[in-house]
C-alpha cells in the first residue's frame, strides 16, 4: 500500500478511525432532534415558525456551505480546517445545550451547521490524501460512508435514550467529548501538509453558492409541506438565477470553487447525479417509513426509531461488500447492481395492500438502504479517485452538496406523490374534509370524534396512506431504474486523463 501523504504516527487505518468519529456525530445531528422537539417546545416556548427553524436551519446552512468549505480546506489544509471545525462544533454544542431562548438555539444550530460543513469535506479529502492505493481507498471510503449512514439512523435512538433520563440539552452535549478527542488525536494521526498555499478562495463565489442553494432547498421544503405557490416558485427561481451566475463566474476564475471541466467528464457528472438520486431515494423512503411506523401502526417515537434501525444492522455489510465487488467486477457493475437492488426494495414497498405490513416494510427498507449505501460508497470512491488531489476538498463538498439537494428533492417529490394519492384514495364519507387532506389531519380529527367515528376515520386514512406510499414507492423504483441505465451508458465513455482542463475550462483570468 502506498500513501499519498505520510501519516504522522501509526497505521492509516487508525487515522481513518479519527476521521469517522466526527462524521458519526455530524450525521447524528441531522436527526437527533426528532424526539427532543416537544421538550424544547415546552421549555423555550418557540413560535411555530421558530420551531421549524430550530429543526431546519442546520440542513439549510450545511448544504449552502459544503462546496465553499471544501475549497477553503484545499487552501488552508484539511487537518487545520477539521480542527477548527471540531472546536466550533464543541462550542456551538455547548451553546445549544444551554440555550435559554428560541433565537439562541436557532443561532447555535446555525453555528453547528457551519462547523459541520468544515468537517464533512475535510474528512473525505483526507482519506483521498492518506490512501493512494485504489483498493485501500475504496475500503476506507466504504467505512466512512457506512458511518455516515449509521449516524442518521442512530440519532433518534440516542436522543430517545438520553431524554428518558436527562434534559433536552443532553442531545447536544454528547458531541463535545468526541470533538475534544478529535482535537487531541488529529495532530498525531492525520497529515498536515495537504494545503495548496497559492489557491485563492473567491468570496463572491461563496456568496453565490449560498444564494443558489439556500433558496432552492427552502422552496423544495415548502413545496413538500404545503404545495406549490407563486411565492415559493419565485424563491426557487432566485436560487436558479444565482446558480447560473455562479457557473458563469467559475468559467472566468483562475482558481474556481468548482472546476466545470470535471463535470464535462461523463463518468464524473453521472456519478454526482447518481449520488443525488441515491439520497433522493433514501431520505424519501425514510420519511414515509417514519410516518408509517408512528401514524399507521401507532408506535411511540422510541419504538418506531428502534424498528427503523433494524435495516441498518444488515446494511452495515453493504459498503464493505461494495468495495470488494468494485475491485473484482468494476465500479459501474456495483453501482448498477446497487441501484437495481434499491429499486427492488421500492417495488416490494409498492406491493403493500394494507396497513399491517411491518415486515414487508422492513425487508423493503433493508433492500433499499443496502443497495443505496453500496452505490454511494462506490460513487464516493470513484469521484474522489477522479478528482485531482489538490481539489479533493472542493470535490468532496460538491459530492455532499448533491446529496443534500437529493434528500430535499426526495422528501418533496415522493411526499407529493404520496399526498396526492392519499387525497384521491380517502373516501368521502368517514369524516370532515381535514381528514382527507393528510394522515396527520385525520389523526387530529379523530381526537374530536366519537370512538366509532374515530375508528372509521383512522381506518380509511391508514388505507389511503398505504395507497399513497405504494404509489410513491413505484415512482422511486422508476427513478432508480432510469439512473441505473444512465450509469450503464456512462460506463461506455472513454476515460479522460485530465477532465479539469478540457472543454475550455482551464483557468483563464483572475477576477
DOKE-192665 format. One record per residue (C-alpha): x, y, z; residue in three letters. Coordinates in steps of 0.2 Angstrom, whole numbers, always signed. Layout:
REM DOKE-192665
u=X&v=Y&w=Z&residu=ala
...
This chain:
REM DOKE-192665
u=+0&v=+0&w=+0&residu=unk
u=+6&v=+17&w=-5&residu=unk
u=+2&v=+34&w=+4&residu=unk
u=-1&v=+50&w=-5&residu=unk
u=+3&v=+59&w=+11&residu=unk
u=+13&v=+51&w=+26&residu=unk
u=+3&v=+48&w=+42&residu=unk
u=+12&v=+56&w=+57&residu=unk
u=+11&v=+41&w=+68&residu=unk
u=+4&v=+23&w=+66&residu=unk
u=-7&v=+15&w=+53&residu=unk
u=-18&v=+24&w=+41&residu=unk
u=-32&v=+13&w=+47&residu=unk
u=-30&v=+21&w=+64&residu=unk
u=-31&v=+38&w=+56&residu=unk
u=-47&v=+33&w=+47&residu=unk
u=-55&v=+30&w=+64&residu=unk
u=-51&v=+48&w=+69&residu=unk
u=-60&v=+53&w=+53&residu=unk
u=-75&v=+43&w=+55&residu=unk
u=-79&v=+48&w=+73&residu=unk
u=-83&v=+66&w=+69&residu=unk
u=-94&v=+60&w=+54&residu=unk
u=-104&v=+50&w=+66&residu=unk
u=-108&v=+65&w=+77&residu=unk
u=-111&v=+77&w=+62&residu=unk
u=-123&v=+64&w=+54&residu=unk
u=-132&v=+61&w=+70&residu=unk
u=-135&v=+80&w=+72&residu=unk
u=-146&v=+79&w=+56&residu=unk
u=-159&v=+68&w=+66&residu=unk
u=-155&v=+70&w=+84&residu=unk
u=-169&v=+82&w=+87&residu=unk
u=-183&v=+70&w=+81&residu=unk
u=-188&v=+67&w=+100&residu=unk
u=-181&v=+82&w=+108&residu=unk
u=-193&v=+95&w=+99&residu=unk
u=-208&v=+93&w=+111&residu=unk
u=-197&v=+95&w=+126&residu=unk
u=-189&v=+111&w=+118&residu=unk
u=-206&v=+117&w=+114&residu=unk
u=-212&v=+115&w=+132&residu=unk
u=-196&v=+124&w=+139&residu=unk
u=-192&v=+138&w=+127&residu=unk
u=-210&v=+140&w=+120&residu=unk
u=-205&v=+144&w=+102&residu=unk
u=-217&v=+151&w=+89&residu=unk
u=-222&v=+138&w=+76&residu=unk
u=-210&v=+147&w=+64&residu=unk
u=-196&v=+147&w=+76&residu=unk
u=-199&v=+128&w=+80&residu=unk
u=-197&v=+125&w=+61&residu=unk
u=-181&v=+135&w=+60&residu=unk
u=-174&v=+126&w=+75&residu=unk
u=-176&v=+110&w=+66&residu=unk
u=-172&v=+115&w=+48&residu=unk
u=-158&v=+128&w=+50&residu=unk
u=-145&v=+115&w=+52&residu=unk
u=-148&v=+107&w=+35&residu=unk
u=-150&v=+124&w=+26&residu=unk
u=-134&v=+131&w=+32&residu=unk
u=-124&v=+114&w=+30&residu=unk
u=-130&v=+112&w=+12&residu=unk
u=-126&v=+130&w=+7&residu=unk
u=-108&v=+130&w=+14&residu=unk
u=-101&v=+112&w=+9&residu=unk
u=-94&v=+117&w=-8&residu=unk
u=-86&v=+133&w=-1&residu=unk
u=-79&v=+124&w=+14&residu=unk
u=-71&v=+111&w=+3&residu=unk
u=-62&v=+124&w=-6&residu=unk
u=-56&v=+133&w=+10&residu=unk
u=-50&v=+116&w=+16&residu=unk
u=-39&v=+114&w=+0&residu=unk
u=-32&v=+131&w=+3&residu=unk
u=-28&v=+131&w=+21&residu=unk
u=-26&v=+112&w=+24&residu=unk
u=-38&v=+99&w=+28&residu=unk
u=-32&v=+94&w=+45&residu=unk
u=-32&v=+113&w=+50&residu=unk
u=-50&v=+116&w=+45&residu=unk
u=-55&v=+99&w=+53&residu=unk
u=-48&v=+105&w=+69&residu=unk
u=-56&v=+122&w=+68&residu=unk
u=-72&v=+114&w=+64&residu=unk
u=-71&v=+102&w=+79&residu=unk
u=-68&v=+117&w=+90&residu=unk
u=-83&v=+127&w=+83&residu=unk
u=-94&v=+111&w=+84&residu=unk
u=-90&v=+109&w=+103&residu=unk
u=-93&v=+127&w=+107&residu=unk
u=-109&v=+128&w=+97&residu=unk
u=-115&v=+111&w=+105&residu=unk
u=-112&v=+119&w=+122&residu=unk
u=-122&v=+135&w=+117&residu=unk
u=-136&v=+124&w=+110&residu=unk
u=-137&v=+113&w=+126&residu=unk
u=-139&v=+128&w=+137&residu=unk
u=-150&v=+139&w=+126&residu=unk
u=-162&v=+150&w=+135&residu=unk
u=-172&v=+157&w=+121&residu=unk
u=-178&v=+150&w=+104&residu=unk
u=-167&v=+163&w=+95&residu=unk
u=-152&v=+157&w=+105&residu=unk
u=-155&v=+139&w=+100&residu=unk
u=-158&v=+144&w=+81&residu=unk
u=-141&v=+153&w=+81&residu=unk
u=-132&v=+139&w=+89&residu=unk
u=-139&v=+126&w=+77&residu=unk
u=-133&v=+138&w=+63&residu=unk
u=-116&v=+138&w=+70&residu=unk
u=-116&v=+119&w=+72&residu=unk
u=-120&v=+118&w=+53&residu=unk
u=-106&v=+130&w=+49&residu=unk
u=-94&v=+119&w=+59&residu=unk
u=-102&v=+103&w=+51&residu=unk
u=-99&v=+110&w=+34&residu=unk
u=-80&v=+111&w=+38&residu=unk
u=-79&v=+93&w=+45&residu=unk
u=-88&v=+84&w=+31&residu=unk
u=-77&v=+88&w=+16&residu=unk
u=-61&v=+89&w=+26&residu=unk
u=-63&v=+71&w=+32&residu=unk
u=-66&v=+64&w=+15&residu=unk
u=-52&v=+74&w=+7&residu=unk
u=-40&v=+67&w=+20&residu=unk
u=-45&v=+49&w=+15&residu=unk
u=-41&v=+54&w=-3&residu=unk
u=-24&v=+60&w=+3&residu=unk
u=-20&v=+46&w=+15&residu=unk
u=-25&v=+31&w=+4&residu=unk
u=-17&v=+32&w=-13&residu=unk
u=-19&v=+13&w=-16&residu=unk
u=-36&v=+11&w=-25&residu=unk
u=-42&v=-5&w=-16&residu=unk
u=-37&v=+3&w=+1&residu=unk
u=-46&v=+19&w=-3&residu=unk
u=-61&v=+10&w=-8&residu=unk
u=-62&v=+1&w=+8&residu=unk
u=-59&v=+17&w=+18&residu=unk
u=-72&v=+27&w=+9&residu=unk
u=-84&v=+12&w=+12&residu=unk
u=-81&v=+13&w=+30&residu=unk
u=-83&v=+32&w=+30&residu=unk
u=-100&v=+30&w=+21&residu=unk
u=-106&v=+17&w=+32&residu=unk
u=-103&v=+28&w=+47&residu=unk
u=-112&v=+42&w=+39&residu=unk
u=-127&v=+32&w=+36&residu=unk
u=-127&v=+24&w=+53&residu=unk
u=-126&v=+41&w=+62&residu=unk
u=-143&v=+47&w=+54&residu=unk
u=-151&v=+30&w=+60&residu=unk
u=-143&v=+31&w=+77&residu=unk
u=-148&v=+49&w=+80&residu=unk
u=-166&v=+47&w=+85&residu=unk
u=-162&v=+32&w=+96&residu=unk
u=-148&v=+40&w=+106&residu=unk
u=-159&v=+55&w=+108&residu=unk
u=-174&v=+45&w=+114&residu=unk
u=-162&v=+36&w=+127&residu=unk
u=-155&v=+52&w=+133&residu=unk
u=-172&v=+60&w=+135&residu=unk
u=-178&v=+46&w=+146&residu=unk
u=-165&v=+52&w=+159&residu=unk
u=-159&v=+69&w=+156&residu=unk
u=-165&v=+86&w=+149&residu=unk
u=-166&v=+90&w=+131&residu=unk
u=-149&v=+99&w=+131&residu=unk
u=-140&v=+82&w=+133&residu=unk
u=-143&v=+78&w=+115&residu=unk
u=-131&v=+91&w=+111&residu=unk
u=-118&v=+88&w=+125&residu=unk
u=-114&v=+71&w=+118&residu=unk
u=-105&v=+80&w=+104&residu=unk
u=-92&v=+88&w=+115&residu=unk
u=-81&v=+73&w=+121&residu=unk
u=-80&v=+66&w=+103&residu=unk
u=-74&v=+83&w=+96&residu=unk
u=-62&v=+86&w=+110&residu=unk
u=-54&v=+68&w=+107&residu=unk
u=-53&v=+73&w=+89&residu=unk
u=-43&v=+89&w=+93&residu=unk
u=-31&v=+78&w=+104&residu=unk
u=-28&v=+64&w=+91&residu=unk
u=-29&v=+74&w=+74&residu=unk
u=-11&v=+81&w=+76&residu=unk
u=-4&v=+64&w=+80&residu=unk
u=-14&v=+53&w=+67&residu=unk
u=-18&v=+65&w=+52&residu=unk
u=-6&v=+73&w=+39&residu=unk
u=-4&v=+92&w=+40&residu=unk
u=+4&v=+95&w=+23&residu=unk
u=-11&v=+95&w=+11&residu=unk
u=-13&v=+114&w=+9&residu=unk
u=-11&v=+122&w=-8&residu=unk
u=-5&v=+139&w=-2&residu=unk
u=-7&v=+148&w=-18&residu=unk
u=-25&v=+144&w=-20&residu=unk
u=-37&v=+158&w=-19&residu=unk
u=-55&v=+156&w=-12&residu=unk
u=-67&v=+168&w=-21&residu=unk
u=-78&v=+176&w=-8&residu=unk
u=-91&v=+181&w=-22&residu=unk
u=-92&v=+163&w=-27&residu=unk
u=-95&v=+158&w=-9&residu=unk
u=-109&v=+170&w=-8&residu=unk
u=-117&v=+165&w=-25&residu=unk
u=-117&v=+146&w=-19&residu=unk
u=-127&v=+152&w=-3&residu=unk
u=-138&v=+162&w=-14&residu=unk
u=-141&v=+147&w=-25&residu=unk
u=-143&v=+133&w=-13&residu=unk
u=-152&v=+141&w=+1&residu=unk
u=-167&v=+147&w=-9&residu=unk
u=-168&v=+131&w=-19&residu=unk
u=-169&v=+120&w=-3&residu=unk
u=-181&v=+132&w=+6&residu=unk
u=-193&v=+131&w=-9&residu=unk
u=-192&v=+112&w=-11&residu=unk
u=-195&v=+110&w=+8&residu=unk
u=-210&v=+122&w=+7&residu=unk
u=-217&v=+114&w=-8&residu=unk
u=-216&v=+97&w=+1&residu=unk
u=-225&v=+104&w=+16&residu=unk
u=-239&v=+115&w=+8&residu=unk
u=-238&v=+113&w=-11&residu=unk
u=-235&v=+125&w=-25&residu=unk
u=-237&v=+143&w=-23&residu=unk
u=-231&v=+158&w=-33&residu=unk
u=-220&v=+165&w=-19&residu=unk
u=-211&v=+148&w=-17&residu=unk
u=-209&v=+146&w=-36&residu=unk
u=-201&v=+164&w=-36&residu=unk
u=-189&v=+159&w=-22&residu=unk
u=-184&v=+144&w=-31&residu=unk
u=-181&v=+154&w=-47&residu=unk
u=-170&v=+166&w=-37&residu=unk
u=-159&v=+151&w=-32&residu=unk
u=-158&v=+146&w=-51&residu=unk
u=-153&v=+163&w=-56&residu=unk
u=-139&v=+163&w=-43&residu=unk
u=-134&v=+146&w=-49&residu=unk
u=-132&v=+152&w=-67&residu=unk
u=-122&v=+167&w=-61&residu=unk
u=-111&v=+155&w=-51&residu=unk
u=-107&v=+144&w=-66&residu=unk
u=-103&v=+159&w=-77&residu=unk
u=-91&v=+166&w=-64&residu=unk
u=-82&v=+149&w=-62&residu=unk
u=-78&v=+149&w=-81&residu=unk
u=-68&v=+166&w=-78&residu=unk
u=-59&v=+162&w=-62&residu=unk
u=-41&v=+157&w=-61&residu=unk
u=-45&v=+147&w=-45&residu=unk
u=-63&v=+142&w=-47&residu=unk
u=-73&v=+135&w=-32&residu=unk
u=-79&v=+122&w=-44&residu=unk
u=-69&v=+116&w=-59&residu=unk
u=-83&v=+114&w=-73&residu=unk
u=-71&v=+103&w=-83&residu=unk
u=-74&v=+89&w=-71&residu=unk
u=-92&v=+89&w=-74&residu=unk
u=-88&v=+88&w=-93&residu=unk
u=-82&v=+71&w=-89&residu=unk
u=-97&v=+60&w=-92&residu=unk
u=-92&v=+47&w=-79&residu=unk
u=-89&v=+61&w=-66&residu=unk
u=-106&v=+70&w=-69&residu=unk
u=-116&v=+54&w=-69&residu=unk
u=-108&v=+49&w=-53&residu=unk
u=-113&v=+66&w=-45&residu=unk
u=-131&v=+64&w=-52&residu=unk
u=-131&v=+46&w=-45&residu=unk
u=-127&v=+52&w=-28&residu=unk
u=-141&v=+65&w=-29&residu=unk
u=-153&v=+51&w=-34&residu=unk
u=-147&v=+39&w=-20&residu=unk
u=-151&v=+52&w=-7&residu=unk
u=-167&v=+56&w=-16&residu=unk
u=-172&v=+38&w=-14&residu=unk
u=-165&v=+35&w=+4&residu=unk
u=-172&v=+51&w=+13&residu=unk
u=-189&v=+50&w=+3&residu=unk
u=-191&v=+32&w=+10&residu=unk
u=-186&v=+37&w=+27&residu=unk
u=-199&v=+50&w=+29&residu=unk
u=-213&v=+38&w=+23&residu=unk
u=-207&v=+24&w=+34&residu=unk
u=-206&v=+35&w=+49&residu=unk
u=-224&v=+41&w=+46&residu=unk
u=-230&v=+23&w=+43&residu=unk
u=-222&v=+17&w=+60&residu=unk
u=-229&v=+31&w=+70&residu=unk
u=-246&v=+36&w=+62&residu=unk
u=-251&v=+20&w=+53&residu=unk
u=-245&v=+7&w=+66&residu=unk
u=-247&v=+19&w=+80&residu=unk
u=-230&v=+16&w=+88&residu=unk
u=-222&v=+28&w=+100&residu=unk
u=-207&v=+38&w=+94&residu=unk
u=-194&v=+27&w=+103&residu=unk
u=-202&v=+11&w=+97&residu=unk
u=-203&v=+17&w=+79&residu=unk
u=-185&v=+23&w=+80&residu=unk
u=-180&v=+6&w=+86&residu=unk
u=-189&v=-3&w=+72&residu=unk
u=-182&v=+9&w=+59&residu=unk
u=-164&v=+4&w=+64&residu=unk
u=-167&v=-14&w=+60&residu=unk
u=-162&v=-12&w=+42&residu=unk
u=-146&v=-3&w=+47&residu=unk
u=-140&v=-19&w=+56&residu=unk
u=-139&v=-28&w=+39&residu=unk
u=-135&v=-13&w=+29&residu=unk
u=-118&v=-11&w=+38&residu=unk
u=-111&v=-25&w=+27&residu=unk
u=-116&v=-17&w=+11&residu=unk
u=-102&v=-4&w=+10&residu=unk
u=-88&v=-16&w=+13&residu=unk
u=-96&v=-29&w=+0&residu=unk
u=-97&v=-15&w=-12&residu=unk
u=-79&v=-11&w=-11&residu=unk
u=-74&v=-29&w=-13&residu=unk
u=-86&v=-30&w=-28&residu=unk
u=-79&v=-15&w=-36&residu=unk
u=-62&v=-22&w=-36&residu=unk
u=-67&v=-38&w=-44&residu=unk
u=-81&v=-33&w=-56&residu=unk
u=-78&v=-14&w=-58&residu=unk
u=-87&v=+1&w=-51&residu=unk
u=-101&v=+3&w=-64&residu=unk
u=-107&v=-15&w=-61&residu=unk
u=-108&v=-12&w=-42&residu=unk
u=-117&v=+5&w=-45&residu=unk
u=-130&v=-3&w=-57&residu=unk
u=-132&v=-18&w=-46&residu=unk
u=-135&v=-7&w=-30&residu=unk
u=-147&v=+4&w=-39&residu=unk
u=-157&v=-11&w=-45&residu=unk
u=-157&v=-19&w=-28&residu=unk
u=-164&v=-2&w=-21&residu=unk
u=-177&v=-2&w=-35&residu=unk
u=-182&v=-20&w=-30&residu=unk
u=-184&v=-13&w=-12&residu=unk
u=-196&v=+0&w=-18&residu=unk
u=-206&v=-12&w=-29&residu=unk
u=-208&v=-23&w=-13&residu=unk
u=-214&v=-7&w=-4&residu=unk
u=-226&v=-4&w=-18&residu=unk
u=-234&v=-21&w=-16&residu=unk
u=-242&v=-16&w=+0&residu=unk
u=-261&v=-18&w=+1&residu=unk
u=-265&v=-15&w=+19&residu=unk
u=-259&v=-6&w=+34&residu=unk
u=-252&v=-21&w=+44&residu=unk
u=-237&v=-25&w=+34&residu=unk
u=-222&v=-21&w=+46&residu=unk
u=-211&v=-35&w=+40&residu=unk
u=-213&v=-31&w=+22&residu=unk
u=-209&v=-13&w=+25&residu=unk
u=-193&v=-18&w=+35&residu=unk
u=-187&v=-30&w=+21&residu=unk
u=-191&v=-17&w=+8&residu=unk
u=-181&v=-4&w=+18&residu=unk
u=-167&v=-16&w=+20&residu=unk
u=-165&v=-19&w=+2&residu=unk
u=-167&v=-1&w=-2&residu=unk
u=-154&v=+5&w=+10&residu=unk
u=-142&v=-9&w=+7&residu=unk
u=-142&v=-5&w=-12&residu=unk
u=-141&v=+14&w=-9&residu=unk
u=-127&v=+13&w=+3&residu=unk
u=-117&v=+1&w=-8&residu=unk
u=-119&v=+13&w=-23&residu=unk
u=-115&v=+29&w=-13&residu=unk
u=-99&v=+20&w=-7&residu=unk
u=-93&v=+16&w=-24&residu=unk
u=-98&v=+33&w=-31&residu=unk
u=-88&v=+42&w=-17&residu=unk
u=-73&v=+32&w=-21&residu=unk
u=-75&v=+35&w=-40&residu=unk
u=-77&v=+54&w=-38&residu=unk
u=-63&v=+56&w=-26&residu=unk
u=-52&v=+45&w=-37&residu=unk
u=-55&v=+55&w=-52&residu=unk
u=-53&v=+72&w=-43&residu=unk
u=-35&v=+80&w=-43&residu=unk
u=-28&v=+78&w=-25&residu=unk
u=-26&v=+97&w=-24&residu=unk
u=-45&v=+99&w=-26&residu=unk
u=-50&v=+84&w=-15&residu=unk
u=-59&v=+96&w=-3&residu=unk
u=-69&v=+105&w=-16&residu=unk
u=-74&v=+89&w=-25&residu=unk
u=-80&v=+81&w=-8&residu=unk
u=-90&v=+97&w=-5&residu=unk
u=-98&v=+95&w=-22&residu=unk
u=-102&v=+77&w=-19&residu=unk
u=-110&v=+81&w=-2&residu=unk
u=-120&v=+96&w=-9&residu=unk
u=-128&v=+84&w=-22&residu=unk
u=-133&v=+73&w=-8&residu=unk
u=-141&v=+87&w=+2&residu=unk
u=-151&v=+93&w=-13&residu=unk
u=-156&v=+75&w=-17&residu=unk
u=-163&v=+72&w=+0&residu=unk
u=-173&v=+88&w=-1&residu=unk
u=-180&v=+83&w=-18&residu=unk
u=-184&v=+65&w=-12&residu=unk
u=-194&v=+72&w=+3&residu=unk
u=-203&v=+84&w=-9&residu=unk
u=-207&v=+73&w=-24&residu=unk
u=-211&v=+57&w=-16&residu=unk
u=-220&v=+66&w=-2&residu=unk
u=-231&v=+75&w=-15&residu=unk
u=-235&v=+59&w=-24&residu=unk
u=-240&v=+51&w=-8&residu=unk
u=-251&v=+66&w=-3&residu=unk
u=-259&v=+67&w=-20&residu=unk
u=-264&v=+48&w=-20&residu=unk
u=-269&v=+50&w=-2&residu=unk
u=-282&v=+63&w=-6&residu=unk
u=-289&v=+53&w=-21&residu=unk
u=-290&v=+37&w=-11&residu=unk
u=-298&v=+44&w=+5&residu=unk
u=-317&v=+41&w=+4&residu=unk
u=-329&v=+55&w=+5&residu=unk
u=-339&v=+48&w=+20&residu=unk
u=-329&v=+44&w=+35&residu=unk
u=-326&v=+62&w=+42&residu=unk
u=-323&v=+80&w=+40&residu=unk
u=-313&v=+87&w=+24&residu=unk
u=-297&v=+90&w=+35&residu=unk
u=-296&v=+71&w=+37&residu=unk
u=-295&v=+69&w=+18&residu=unk
u=-280&v=+81&w=+16&residu=unk
u=-267&v=+71&w=+26&residu=unk
u=-264&v=+57&w=+38&residu=unk
u=-259&v=+69&w=+51&residu=unk
u=-275&v=+79&w=+48&residu=unk
u=-285&v=+63&w=+50&residu=unk
u=-277&v=+59&w=+67&residu=unk
u=-280&v=+76&w=+73&residu=unk
u=-299&v=+75&w=+68&residu=unk
u=-301&v=+58&w=+76&residu=unk
u=-297&v=+66&w=+93&residu=unk
u=-313&v=+76&w=+91&residu=unk
u=-325&v=+62&w=+86&residu=unk
u=-334&v=+48&w=+95&residu=unk
u=-324&v=+32&w=+97&residu=unk
u=-334&v=+23&w=+82&residu=unk
u=-332&v=+38&w=+71&residu=unk
u=-313&v=+40&w=+75&residu=unk
u=-310&v=+22&w=+71&residu=unk
u=-318&v=+23&w=+54&residu=unk
u=-308&v=+39&w=+50&residu=unk
u=-292&v=+31&w=+55&residu=unk
u=-295&v=+15&w=+46&residu=unk
u=-299&v=+25&w=+30&residu=unk
u=-284&v=+36&w=+32&residu=unk
u=-272&v=+22&w=+35&residu=unk
u=-278&v=+13&w=+20&residu=unk
u=-276&v=+29&w=+10&residu=unk
u=-259&v=+32&w=+16&residu=unk
u=-253&v=+15&w=+11&residu=unk
u=-260&v=+18&w=-6&residu=unk
u=-250&v=+34&w=-7&residu=unk
u=-235&v=+26&w=+0&residu=unk
u=-236&v=+12&w=-13&residu=unk
u=-238&v=+25&w=-27&residu=unk
u=-223&v=+34&w=-21&residu=unk
u=-213&v=+18&w=-20&residu=unk
u=-217&v=+14&w=-38&residu=unk
u=-211&v=+32&w=-43&residu=unk
u=-195&v=+29&w=-33&residu=unk
u=-192&v=+12&w=-41&residu=unk
u=-194&v=+20&w=-58&residu=unk
u=-181&v=+34&w=-54&residu=unk
u=-168&v=+21&w=-48&residu=unk
u=-170&v=+10&w=-64&residu=unk
u=-168&v=+25&w=-75&residu=unk
u=-152&v=+30&w=-66&residu=unk
u=-145&v=+13&w=-67&residu=unk
u=-147&v=+14&w=-86&residu=unk
u=-139&v=+31&w=-86&residu=unk
u=-124&v=+23&w=-76&residu=unk
u=-123&v=+9&w=-88&residu=unk
u=-122&v=+21&w=-103&residu=unk
u=-109&v=+32&w=-94&residu=unk
u=-98&v=+17&w=-91&residu=unk
u=-95&v=+16&w=-110&residu=unk
u=-87&v=+33&w=-110&residu=unk
u=-68&v=+33&w=-113&residu=unk
u=-58&v=+38&w=-98&residu=unk
u=-51&v=+56&w=-99&residu=unk
u=-34&v=+59&w=-92&residu=unk
u=-37&v=+77&w=-85&residu=unk
u=-55&v=+82&w=-86&residu=unk
u=-52&v=+98&w=-76&residu=unk
u=-43&v=+105&w=-91&residu=unk
u=-55&v=+101&w=-105&residu=unk
u=-69&v=+110&w=-115&residu=unk
u=-61&v=+127&w=-112&residu=unk
u=-62&v=+126&w=-93&residu=unk
u=-44&v=+129&w=-90&residu=unk
u=-42&v=+144&w=-79&residu=unk
u=-41&v=+160&w=-89&residu=unk
u=-40&v=+176&w=-78&residu=unk
u=-40&v=+181&w=-61&residu=unk
u=-56&v=+191&w=-55&residu=unk
